């Protein structure tokens, strides 16, 4: 007999145990997980509501967990009253009936969101909007379920969820980086200059909450002749945790103004970013980024710079009317 209940402080040890058990067979979960990391990225988040963090038990034995919460509102100033998210469906590998337990956990998470008036539920992740588990799931932002987690994806689809978006994940080791050199890039270095701001100020309340425990660095590109004082390109990088001797970072934004596309400015931005962060941290840096699967031009750009594909991530959605 399985029963489901909301999180209490005494369950912290159960959460860590479930996470570690799953991580042994699931390489995209960060391990070893610590109470400090769980507190920083989950329980210490101002959006955390214990009623939405649910655990399943067989008798006294914890066998599963799931987390339901909210996406941001339209101006990123607080939680939405329309869109919610369901993440971290974890079931112990040695549970008697894992699929039934996971299904009951999903139903309980949906009921929590229904009670809060949420109309649309995203599952696995939702672009950059996920408020929890940044850095703990695939060393990046939880954009969705990893595509090789097919059992979980299939179960959500059986329960009425639909495909939303697919993202491709890429990673770069700074020690292996060899910047491309072309005549266009060399000419562009005469026109543009890039500066780093450390630390960067977050742009809105939501971003400040999600990245509050990370150090954020910002790079801006300008015209060298100062004919305009406005930046014409920029990038944001978030320093996360140290895994062994490597520092894990998320490249959450990089872009160039439309008028300066195809001039090599993106390459100058990325090369400067990698050089600056590696020199500043005196360490090998792994940079992770997720890209919409149809953004073929940007994917080609990353590959030219040595980024290697890791895995795809798929997000799903369901409306309360389903």
Residue frames as qw, qx, qy, qz and C-alpha x, y, z in Angstrom:
[[0.000, 0.889, 0.458, 0.000, 0.00, 0.00, 0.00],
 [0.436, 0.193, 0.021, 0.879, 1.47, 3.33, -1.11],
 [0.110, -0.889, -0.412, 0.166, 0.55, 6.59, 0.56],
 [0.438, 0.465, 0.084, 0.765, 1.60, 10.09, -0.50],
 [0.357, -0.821, -0.331, 0.297, 2.22, 13.04, 1.76],
 [0.241, 0.929, -0.102, 0.261, 3.70, 16.56, 1.60],
 [0.610, 0.321, -0.442, 0.574, 7.30, 17.19, 2.58],
 [0.519, -0.852, -0.029, -0.060, 8.27, 17.88, 6.18],
 [0.013, 0.844, -0.528, 0.093, 11.70, 18.74, 7.55],
 [0.667, -0.350, 0.652, -0.079, 12.16, 15.16, 8.72],
 [0.863, 0.412, 0.290, -0.013, 11.94, 13.98, 5.10],
 [0.191, 0.875, -0.404, -0.188, 15.18, 15.66, 4.05],
 [0.360, -0.423, 0.825, 0.106, 17.13, 12.45, 4.59],
 [0.676, 0.338, 0.652, -0.060, 14.57, 10.56, 2.45],
 [0.492, 0.850, 0.008, -0.188, 14.89, 13.06, -0.39],
 [0.008, -0.758, 0.633, 0.161, 18.66, 12.75, -0.42],
 [0.521, -0.154, 0.839, 0.023, 18.47, 8.95, -0.34],
 [0.671, 0.558, 0.474, -0.117, 15.96, 8.80, -3.23],
 [0.342, 0.892, -0.222, -0.196, 18.04, 11.22, -5.29],
 [0.178, -0.622, 0.753, 0.124, 21.27, 9.27, -4.72],
 [0.637, 0.085, 0.765, -0.029, 19.64, 5.92, -5.54],
 [0.627, 0.715, 0.291, -0.108, 18.25, 7.27, -8.81],
 [0.157, 0.897, -0.365, -0.192, 21.51, 9.04, -9.68],
 [0.525, -0.379, 0.743, 0.170, 23.41, 5.75, -9.60],
 [0.523, 0.281, 0.756, 0.275, 21.56, 4.69, -12.75],
 [0.284, 0.880, 0.368, 0.099, 20.71, 8.14, -14.10],
 [0.634, -0.016, 0.007, 0.773, 23.81, 10.08, -15.20],
 [0.102, 0.613, 0.207, 0.756, 22.02, 13.40, -15.69],
 [0.536, -0.808, -0.201, -0.137, 21.31, 13.78, -11.94],
 [0.165, 0.740, -0.480, 0.442, 24.06, 15.64, -10.09],
 [0.880, -0.466, -0.094, 0.002, 25.86, 13.52, -7.50],
 [0.310, -0.385, -0.812, 0.311, 26.94, 13.29, -4.83],
 [0.215, -0.727, -0.275, -0.591, 24.06, 15.47, -3.69],
 [0.307, -0.025, -0.610, 0.730, 24.42, 17.25, -0.35],
 [0.128, -0.723, -0.627, 0.261, 21.94, 18.75, 2.07],
 [0.155, -0.558, 0.023, 0.815, 23.51, 22.14, 1.37],
 [0.001, 0.042, -0.632, -0.774, 22.85, 21.86, -2.38],
 [0.135, -0.524, -0.820, -0.184, 19.28, 20.70, -1.81],
 [0.177, -0.718, -0.430, 0.518, 18.71, 23.62, 0.53],
 [0.125, -0.417, 0.246, 0.866, 20.24, 26.12, -1.91],
 [0.129, 0.072, -0.655, -0.741, 18.40, 24.95, -5.02],
 [0.353, -0.401, -0.786, -0.312, 15.14, 23.59, -3.61],
 [0.424, -0.625, -0.627, 0.194, 14.10, 24.11, -0.01],
 [0.313, -0.466, -0.169, 0.810, 15.69, 27.55, 0.42],
 [0.084, 0.268, 0.498, 0.820, 13.96, 28.94, -2.66],
 [0.246, 0.126, 0.347, -0.896, 11.30, 31.55, -1.78],
 [0.614, 0.078, -0.381, -0.687, 8.91, 29.77, -4.15],
 [0.314, 0.038, -0.945, 0.077, 9.15, 26.48, -2.28],
 [0.658, -0.263, 0.129, -0.693, 5.85, 25.25, -0.86],
 [0.197, -0.253, 0.936, -0.143, 6.10, 21.98, 1.02],
 [0.674, 0.296, 0.502, -0.455, 2.54, 21.09, -0.01],
 [0.695, 0.630, -0.179, -0.297, 3.74, 20.84, -3.60],
 [0.243, 0.525, -0.814, 0.050, 6.74, 18.64, -2.79],
 [0.877, -0.159, 0.075, -0.446, 5.28, 15.16, -2.42],
 [0.018, 0.433, -0.900, 0.048, 6.79, 11.88, -1.22],
 [0.853, -0.058, -0.327, -0.402, 5.49, 8.34, -1.65],
 [0.250, -0.455, 0.795, -0.315, 5.94, 5.65, 1.01],
 [0.761, -0.081, -0.604, -0.223, 5.47, 1.90, 1.15],
 [0.723, -0.507, -0.396, 0.252, 4.92, 1.52, 4.87],
 [0.389, -0.842, 0.050, 0.371, 7.81, 3.43, 6.46],
 [0.611, -0.129, 0.454, 0.636, 10.03, 3.14, 3.38],
 [0.271, 0.729, -0.059, -0.626, 10.28, 6.16, 1.02],
 [0.655, 0.171, 0.667, 0.311, 9.86, 5.00, -2.59],
 [0.377, 0.524, 0.457, 0.612, 9.29, 8.17, -4.63],
 [0.118, -0.618, -0.238, 0.740, 8.98, 11.92, -4.85],
 [0.333, 0.575, 0.483, 0.571, 7.76, 14.64, -7.20],
 [0.204, -0.421, -0.212, 0.858, 7.72, 18.44, -7.15],
 [0.189, 0.724, 0.556, 0.362, 4.96, 20.77, -8.38],
 [0.260, -0.503, -0.156, 0.810, 5.44, 24.54, -8.49],
 [0.333, 0.857, 0.309, -0.242, 4.84, 27.64, -10.62],
 [0.578, 0.329, 0.254, 0.702, 6.29, 29.33, -13.68],
 [0.168, -0.287, -0.157, 0.930, 6.81, 33.13, -13.77],
 [0.336, 0.766, 0.452, -0.310, 4.13, 35.62, -14.69],
 [0.613, 0.703, 0.236, 0.274, 4.38, 37.69, -17.86],
 [0.139, 0.920, -0.219, 0.294, 6.62, 40.42, -16.43],
 [0.714, 0.173, -0.548, 0.399, 8.86, 38.00, -14.45],
 [0.137, -0.558, 0.348, -0.741, 7.93, 39.74, -11.18],
 [0.519, -0.224, 0.636, -0.525, 6.41, 36.73, -9.42],
 [0.271, 0.050, 0.957, 0.091, 4.76, 33.33, -9.81],
 [0.325, -0.081, -0.539, -0.773, 2.08, 32.83, -12.45],
 [0.520, 0.071, 0.601, -0.603, -1.49, 32.06, -11.50],
 [0.786, 0.409, -0.101, -0.452, -2.02, 30.22, -14.81],
 [0.746, 0.443, -0.496, 0.027, 1.11, 28.16, -15.59],
 [0.693, -0.584, 0.405, -0.124, 2.60, 25.50, -13.32],
 [0.482, 0.553, -0.679, -0.036, 5.37, 22.95, -13.60],
 [0.924, -0.311, 0.178, -0.135, 5.92, 19.36, -12.49],
 [0.421, 0.670, -0.598, 0.124, 9.54, 18.20, -12.11],
 [0.035, -0.455, 0.825, -0.333, 11.73, 15.61, -10.38],
 [0.906, -0.118, -0.014, -0.406, 9.53, 12.52, -10.66],
 [0.215, 0.498, -0.824, 0.161, 11.89, 10.11, -8.93],
 [0.911, -0.238, -0.007, -0.335, 10.98, 6.54, -7.94],
 [0.443, -0.563, 0.698, 0.002, 13.30, 4.16, -6.13],
 [0.445, 0.375, -0.727, -0.364, 14.63, 1.51, -8.53],
 [0.169, 0.024, -0.971, 0.167, 13.79, -1.24, -6.01],
 [0.499, 0.075, 0.320, -0.801, 10.14, -0.17, -5.52],
 [0.509, 0.158, 0.842, -0.088, 7.58, -2.95, -6.07],
 [0.438, 0.643, 0.590, 0.217, 5.62, -1.21, -8.84],
 [0.317, -0.287, 0.065, 0.902, 7.56, 1.88, -10.01],
 [0.005, -0.292, -0.521, -0.802, 5.16, 2.90, -12.80],
 [0.359, -0.687, -0.610, -0.163, 2.09, 2.84, -10.53],
 [0.465, -0.590, -0.274, 0.601, 3.93, 4.84, -7.88],
 [0.240, -0.109, 0.244, 0.933, 5.06, 7.44, -10.43],
 [0.136, -0.481, -0.619, -0.605, 1.54, 7.69, -11.85],
 [0.423, -0.729, -0.527, 0.108, 0.07, 8.30, -8.39],
 [0.418, -0.446, -0.073, 0.788, 2.71, 10.94, -7.70],
 [0.110, 0.154, 0.431, 0.883, 1.87, 12.73, -10.98],
 [0.281, -0.639, -0.624, -0.351, -1.84, 12.71, -10.10],
 [0.476, -0.676, -0.379, 0.416, -1.08, 14.13, -6.64],
 [0.335, -0.240, 0.134, 0.901, 1.08, 16.88, -8.19],
 [0.045, -0.376, -0.556, -0.740, -1.68, 17.75, -10.66],
 [0.378, -0.712, -0.590, -0.050, -4.21, 17.95, -7.82],
 [0.434, -0.519, -0.188, 0.712, -1.96, 20.37, -5.96],
 [0.154, -0.038, 0.328, 0.931, -1.77, 22.64, -9.03],
 [0.194, -0.539, -0.671, -0.470, -5.54, 22.38, -9.58],
 [0.414, -0.701, -0.503, 0.290, -6.15, 23.53, -6.01],
 [0.323, -0.461, 0.024, 0.827, -3.95, 26.57, -6.72],
 [0.429, 0.766, 0.230, -0.420, -6.02, 27.43, -9.81],
 [0.146, -0.491, 0.644, 0.569, -3.29, 26.55, -12.31],
 [0.747, 0.476, 0.138, -0.443, -4.68, 25.90, -15.82],
 [0.757, 0.561, -0.335, 0.011, -1.60, 24.72, -17.77],
 [0.746, -0.550, 0.364, 0.089, 0.95, 22.23, -16.44],
 [0.516, 0.676, -0.526, -0.021, 4.40, 21.84, -17.94],
 [0.937, -0.315, 0.152, 0.014, 6.31, 18.65, -17.22],
 [0.869, 0.091, 0.053, 0.483, 10.07, 18.20, -16.99],
 [0.357, -0.351, 0.059, 0.864, 10.94, 21.84, -17.61],
 [0.335, 0.842, 0.423, 0.028, 9.94, 24.87, -19.62],
 [0.441, 0.766, -0.083, 0.461, 12.75, 26.68, -21.44],
 [0.352, 0.328, -0.486, 0.730, 14.63, 28.92, -18.95],
 [0.429, -0.542, -0.062, -0.720, 11.62, 29.25, -16.67],
 [0.783, -0.302, -0.540, 0.060, 12.09, 26.36, -14.23],
 [0.268, -0.854, 0.193, -0.402, 12.49, 27.78, -10.72],
 [0.732, -0.531, 0.420, -0.085, 14.22, 24.75, -9.15],
 [0.910, -0.042, 0.366, 0.189, 17.08, 22.27, -9.73],
 [0.469, 0.853, -0.223, 0.058, 19.30, 24.51, -11.84],
 [0.107, 0.690, -0.697, 0.161, 22.68, 22.79, -11.94],
 [0.523, -0.234, 0.766, -0.292, 21.36, 19.61, -10.33],
 [0.775, 0.376, 0.489, -0.137, 19.74, 18.20, -13.47],
 [0.750, 0.508, 0.239, 0.350, 22.18, 17.68, -16.31],
 [0.506, -0.287, 0.013, 0.813, 24.53, 20.43, -15.03],
 [0.054, 0.193, 0.330, 0.922, 22.22, 23.07, -16.43],
 [0.451, 0.058, 0.206, -0.866, 18.75, 24.56, -16.46],
 [0.389, 0.194, 0.897, -0.077, 15.99, 21.90, -16.49],
 [0.304, 0.236, -0.373, -0.844, 14.59, 22.46, -19.99],
 [0.838, 0.043, -0.181, -0.513, 12.73, 19.13, -19.92],
 [0.892, -0.228, 0.390, -0.017, 13.14, 15.39, -19.50],
 [0.095, -0.528, 0.732, 0.420, 16.24, 13.96, -21.12],
 [0.708, 0.286, -0.320, -0.561, 15.15, 12.15, -24.26],
 [0.490, 0.184, -0.852, 0.015, 16.68, 8.85, -23.12],
 [0.220, 0.041, 0.742, -0.632, 14.38, 8.94, -20.08],
 [0.335, -0.086, -0.640, -0.686, 11.80, 7.39, -22.36],
 [0.295, -0.382, -0.866, 0.128, 9.84, 5.56, -19.64],
 [0.064, -0.482, -0.425, 0.764, 9.03, 8.84, -17.89],
 [0.203, 0.230, -0.323, -0.895, 8.12, 10.58, -21.16],
 [0.319, -0.171, -0.840, -0.404, 5.88, 7.67, -22.19],
 [0.209, -0.453, -0.787, 0.362, 4.08, 7.67, -18.84],
 [0.063, 0.447, 0.190, -0.872, 3.34, 11.40, -18.98],
 [0.280, 0.129, -0.544, -0.780, 2.05, 11.02, -22.53],
 [0.280, -0.298, -0.908, -0.098, -0.22, 8.16, -21.43],
 [0.164, -0.556, -0.617, 0.532, -1.61, 10.56, -18.84],
 [0.240, 0.861, 0.449, 0.013, -2.60, 13.14, -21.43],
 [0.244, -0.756, 0.197, 0.575, 0.52, 15.26, -21.79],
 [0.697, 0.690, 0.166, 0.101, 1.56, 16.57, -25.20],
 [0.688, 0.062, 0.087, 0.718, 4.89, 17.39, -26.77],
 [0.059, -0.941, -0.149, 0.299, 5.84, 21.03, -26.18],
 [0.311, 0.880, -0.357, -0.034, 9.44, 21.67, -27.24],
 [0.946, -0.085, 0.006, 0.313, 12.74, 19.87, -27.73],
 [0.038, -0.941, 0.336, 0.029, 16.14, 21.31, -26.88],
 [0.874, 0.256, -0.279, 0.306, 19.61, 20.07, -27.71],
 [0.548, -0.815, 0.146, 0.123, 22.25, 20.24, -24.98],
 [0.696, 0.559, -0.253, 0.373, 25.89, 21.07, -25.69],
 [0.649, -0.726, 0.075, 0.215, 29.01, 21.22, -23.53],
 [0.549, 0.716, -0.274, 0.334, 32.50, 22.67, -23.96],
 [0.779, -0.464, -0.079, 0.414, 35.68, 21.98, -22.01],
 [0.060, 0.981, -0.136, -0.125, 37.72, 25.20, -21.85],
 [0.502, -0.547, 0.591, 0.314, 40.97, 23.20, -21.93],
 [0.578, 0.199, 0.703, 0.363, 40.06, 21.83, -25.36],
 [0.326, 0.865, 0.292, -0.246, 38.89, 25.12, -26.81],
 [0.469, -0.093, 0.423, 0.769, 40.50, 26.24, -30.05],
 [0.280, 0.699, 0.258, -0.605, 38.90, 29.49, -31.26],
 [0.652, 0.525, 0.445, 0.319, 38.15, 29.71, -34.97],
 [0.208, -0.601, 0.175, 0.752, 40.19, 32.30, -36.84],
 [0.520, 0.587, 0.530, 0.323, 38.96, 33.87, -40.08],
 [0.285, 0.235, 0.133, 0.920, 39.67, 37.09, -41.94],
 [0.305, -0.666, -0.388, -0.559, 36.20, 38.30, -41.00],
 [0.673, -0.651, -0.310, 0.165, 36.82, 37.74, -37.28],
 [0.592, -0.166, -0.038, 0.788, 40.22, 39.46, -37.43],
 [0.083, 0.419, 0.262, 0.866, 38.67, 42.46, -39.20],
 [0.464, -0.705, -0.419, -0.335, 35.83, 42.59, -36.67],
 [0.668, -0.460, -0.310, 0.496, 38.31, 42.83, -33.78],
 [0.315, 0.093, 0.056, 0.943, 39.29, 46.22, -35.20],
 [0.250, -0.458, -0.342, -0.781, 35.68, 47.41, -34.97],
 [0.699, -0.556, -0.280, -0.351, 34.34, 45.84, -31.77],
 [0.157, 0.388, -0.726, 0.545, 35.42, 45.51, -28.15],
 [0.711, -0.409, -0.529, -0.215, 34.06, 43.27, -25.39],
 [0.051, -0.475, 0.562, -0.675, 34.05, 43.98, -21.65],
 [0.529, -0.300, -0.791, 0.060, 33.13, 41.77, -18.69],
 [0.380, -0.585, 0.177, -0.694, 31.06, 42.94, -15.74],
 [0.648, -0.113, -0.727, 0.196, 31.66, 40.99, -12.51],
 [0.262, 0.285, 0.922, -0.002, 29.38, 40.29, -10.83],
 [0.129, -0.283, -0.507, -0.804, 26.40, 41.07, -13.04],
 [0.379, 0.089, 0.464, -0.796, 23.15, 42.42, -11.64],
 [0.237, 0.324, 0.910, 0.104, 20.15, 40.18, -12.32],
 [0.050, -0.168, -0.414, -0.893, 17.55, 41.59, -14.67],
 [0.575, -0.385, -0.265, -0.672, 14.35, 40.72, -12.80],
 [0.596, -0.443, 0.466, -0.482, 12.97, 39.18, -9.62],
 [0.982, 0.073, 0.051, -0.165, 12.61, 35.71, -11.13],
 [0.715, 0.507, -0.370, 0.308, 16.18, 35.57, -12.40],
 [0.084, -0.637, 0.538, -0.546, 17.46, 36.82, -9.04],
 [0.790, -0.294, 0.358, -0.402, 15.65, 33.97, -7.32],
 [0.972, 0.231, -0.048, -0.015, 16.73, 31.17, -9.71],
 [0.706, 0.447, -0.291, 0.465, 20.41, 32.23, -9.83],
 [0.364, -0.883, 0.103, -0.277, 20.70, 33.63, -6.32],
 [0.782, -0.519, 0.317, 0.138, 23.36, 31.11, -5.24],
 [0.792, 0.270, 0.253, 0.486, 25.44, 31.38, -8.41],
 [0.202, -0.617, 0.151, 0.746, 27.91, 34.03, -9.41],
 [0.587, 0.684, 0.427, 0.076, 26.76, 35.62, -12.65],
 [0.348, -0.401, 0.326, 0.782, 29.09, 37.24, -15.17],
 [0.496, 0.779, 0.353, -0.152, 28.06, 39.46, -18.03],
 [0.443, -0.160, 0.420, 0.776, 29.90, 40.44, -21.20],
 [0.374, 0.824, 0.301, -0.301, 28.87, 43.35, -23.43],
 [0.590, 0.150, 0.413, 0.678, 30.13, 44.23, -26.90],
 [0.085, 0.867, 0.161, -0.464, 30.50, 47.82, -28.12],
 [0.626, 0.715, 0.066, 0.304, 31.67, 49.71, -31.18],
 [0.677, -0.215, -0.089, 0.698, 35.29, 50.80, -30.75],
 [0.228, 0.355, 0.169, 0.891, 34.62, 54.16, -32.40],
 [0.053, -0.389, -0.612, 0.687, 31.96, 54.91, -29.75],
 [0.184, -0.153, -0.413, -0.879, 29.52, 56.10, -32.41],
 [0.673, -0.463, -0.322, -0.479, 26.94, 54.41, -30.19],
 [0.134, -0.468, 0.697, -0.526, 27.22, 53.89, -26.43],
 [0.851, -0.096, 0.203, -0.474, 24.62, 51.12, -26.40],
 [0.449, -0.294, 0.834, 0.129, 25.82, 47.50, -26.33],
 [0.602, 0.384, -0.407, -0.569, 25.47, 45.66, -29.64],
 [0.769, 0.044, -0.633, -0.080, 25.87, 42.17, -28.18],
 [0.371, -0.568, 0.524, -0.515, 26.08, 40.38, -24.88],
 [0.685, 0.000, -0.728, -0.020, 26.34, 37.13, -22.95],
 [0.568, -0.578, 0.317, -0.491, 25.47, 35.83, -19.49],
 [0.643, 0.168, -0.734, 0.136, 27.34, 33.00, -17.74],
 [0.662, -0.608, 0.139, -0.416, 26.48, 31.49, -14.36],
 [0.276, 0.419, -0.825, 0.258, 29.15, 29.74, -12.30],
 [0.831, -0.353, -0.217, -0.371, 27.71, 26.70, -10.56],
 [0.811, -0.520, 0.264, -0.045, 29.31, 23.88, -8.67],
 [0.122, 0.651, -0.742, -0.106, 32.73, 22.30, -8.79],
 [0.981, 0.013, 0.071, -0.180, 32.62, 18.67, -9.92],
 [0.885, 0.001, 0.041, 0.463, 36.04, 17.20, -9.18],
 [0.427, -0.357, 0.115, 0.823, 38.57, 19.68, -10.55],
 [0.138, 0.345, 0.544, 0.752, 36.16, 21.17, -13.09],
 [0.174, 0.334, 0.354, -0.856, 33.93, 24.20, -12.65],
 [0.213, 0.493, 0.801, 0.263, 30.47, 23.82, -14.18],
 [0.079, 0.341, 0.055, -0.935, 28.93, 26.91, -15.80],
 [0.405, 0.616, 0.676, 0.000, 25.68, 27.67, -17.63],
 [0.091, -0.080, 0.321, 0.939, 25.75, 29.92, -20.68],
 [0.254, 0.549, 0.719, -0.341, 22.18, 31.16, -20.44],
 [0.386, 0.875, 0.229, -0.183, 22.31, 33.98, -23.00],
 [0.391, -0.348, 0.415, 0.744, 24.49, 35.05, -25.90],
 [0.447, 0.713, 0.531, 0.098, 23.36, 37.25, -28.75],
 [0.309, -0.150, 0.247, 0.906, 24.20, 40.02, -31.19],
 [0.348, 0.592, 0.210, -0.696, 22.06, 42.88, -32.47],
 [0.748, 0.482, 0.456, 0.019, 20.53, 42.11, -35.86],
 [0.367, 0.917, -0.138, -0.074, 22.48, 44.87, -37.62],
 [0.050, -0.742, 0.668, 0.002, 25.77, 43.20, -36.62],
 [0.898, -0.022, 0.427, -0.101, 25.00, 39.58, -37.45],
 [0.882, 0.371, 0.175, 0.233, 27.40, 37.56, -39.63],
 [0.243, 0.894, -0.284, 0.248, 30.33, 39.83, -38.86],
 [0.669, 0.177, -0.598, 0.404, 32.11, 37.50, -36.44],
 [0.233, -0.570, 0.327, -0.717, 31.00, 39.42, -33.34],
 [0.891, -0.329, -0.024, -0.313, 29.41, 36.31, -31.81],
 [0.885, 0.134, -0.298, 0.330, 32.74, 34.49, -32.12],
 [0.245, 0.510, -0.370, 0.737, 34.57, 37.40, -30.48],
 [0.577, -0.520, 0.153, -0.610, 32.06, 37.41, -27.61],
 [0.971, -0.196, -0.092, -0.105, 32.33, 33.67, -27.01],
 [0.752, 0.293, -0.336, 0.485, 36.13, 33.55, -27.32],
 [0.006, 0.565, -0.346, 0.749, 36.51, 36.47, -24.88],
 [0.748, -0.445, 0.064, -0.488, 34.05, 34.86, -22.46],
 [0.974, -0.063, -0.194, 0.102, 35.88, 31.52, -22.41],
 [0.559, 0.400, -0.347, 0.638, 39.30, 33.17, -22.06],
 [0.208, -0.591, 0.256, -0.736, 38.15, 35.49, -19.25],
 [0.816, -0.421, 0.052, -0.394, 36.34, 32.87, -17.16],
 [0.939, 0.041, -0.249, 0.232, 39.11, 30.25, -17.44],
 [0.431, 0.435, -0.352, 0.708, 41.80, 32.77, -16.45],
 [0.349, -0.572, 0.198, -0.715, 39.75, 34.17, -13.60],
 [0.877, -0.350, 0.066, -0.323, 38.84, 30.80, -12.04],
 [0.013, -0.619, 0.785, -0.022, 42.27, 29.22, -12.62],
 [0.561, -0.009, 0.803, -0.201, 40.53, 25.98, -13.46],
 [0.008, 0.129, 0.838, 0.530, 39.14, 23.84, -16.24],
 [0.410, 0.261, 0.298, -0.822, 35.66, 25.13, -17.02],
 [0.158, 0.293, 0.898, 0.289, 32.81, 23.13, -18.49],
 [0.280, 0.222, 0.028, -0.934, 30.28, 25.38, -20.19],
 [0.214, 0.342, 0.914, 0.038, 26.78, 24.00, -20.75],
 [0.297, 0.255, -0.077, -0.917, 24.06, 25.41, -22.98],
 [0.420, 0.388, 0.819, -0.050, 20.66, 24.26, -24.26],
 [0.121, 0.271, -0.377, -0.878, 19.42, 25.31, -27.72],
 [0.712, 0.367, 0.291, -0.523, 16.03, 25.01, -29.40],
 [0.691, -0.025, 0.671, 0.268, 16.44, 22.06, -31.78],
 [0.557, 0.691, 0.411, 0.206, 15.37, 24.05, -34.86],
 [0.042, -0.962, 0.175, 0.206, 17.87, 26.84, -34.30],
 [0.923, 0.208, 0.117, 0.301, 20.22, 25.30, -36.86],
 [0.379, 0.790, -0.170, 0.451, 22.32, 28.44, -37.35],
 [0.374, -0.766, 0.396, -0.342, 23.14, 28.75, -33.67],
 [0.937, -0.203, 0.282, 0.017, 23.82, 25.01, -33.37],
 [0.786, 0.492, -0.011, 0.375, 26.25, 25.31, -36.29],
 [0.040, 0.850, -0.284, 0.441, 27.91, 28.26, -34.51],
 [0.681, -0.594, 0.378, -0.202, 28.39, 26.21, -31.33],
 [0.963, 0.069, 0.200, 0.165, 29.83, 23.26, -33.21],
 [0.561, 0.704, -0.151, 0.409, 32.36, 25.50, -34.97],
 [0.146, -0.765, 0.421, -0.464, 33.54, 26.55, -31.53],
 [0.308, 0.283, -0.878, 0.234, 33.98, 22.97, -30.33],
 [0.578, -0.150, 0.454, -0.661, 30.78, 22.45, -28.35],
 [0.184, 0.067, -0.964, -0.182, 29.83, 18.78, -28.25],
 [0.643, -0.304, -0.286, -0.642, 26.26, 17.45, -28.12],
 [0.198, -0.232, 0.830, -0.466, 25.27, 15.76, -24.86],
 [0.083, 0.362, 0.928, -0.034, 21.62, 14.83, -25.09],
 [0.185, -0.415, -0.377, -0.807, 18.25, 16.25, -26.01],
 [0.061, 0.220, 0.704, -0.673, 15.62, 17.46, -23.55],
 [0.194, -0.403, -0.683, -0.577, 11.89, 17.30, -24.14],
 [0.192, 0.083, 0.498, -0.842, 9.23, 19.35, -22.36],
 [0.128, -0.409, -0.861, -0.276, 5.59, 18.32, -22.22],
 [0.220, -0.055, 0.238, -0.944, 2.38, 20.12, -21.30],
 [0.160, -0.441, -0.877, -0.101, -1.21, 19.46, -20.30],
 [0.247, -0.348, 0.004, -0.905, -4.19, 21.71, -19.67],
 [0.283, -0.013, 0.745, -0.604, -6.62, 21.25, -16.78],
 [0.709, 0.259, 0.029, -0.656, -9.40, 20.57, -19.30],
 [0.430, 0.349, -0.802, -0.223, -7.60, 17.45, -20.65]]
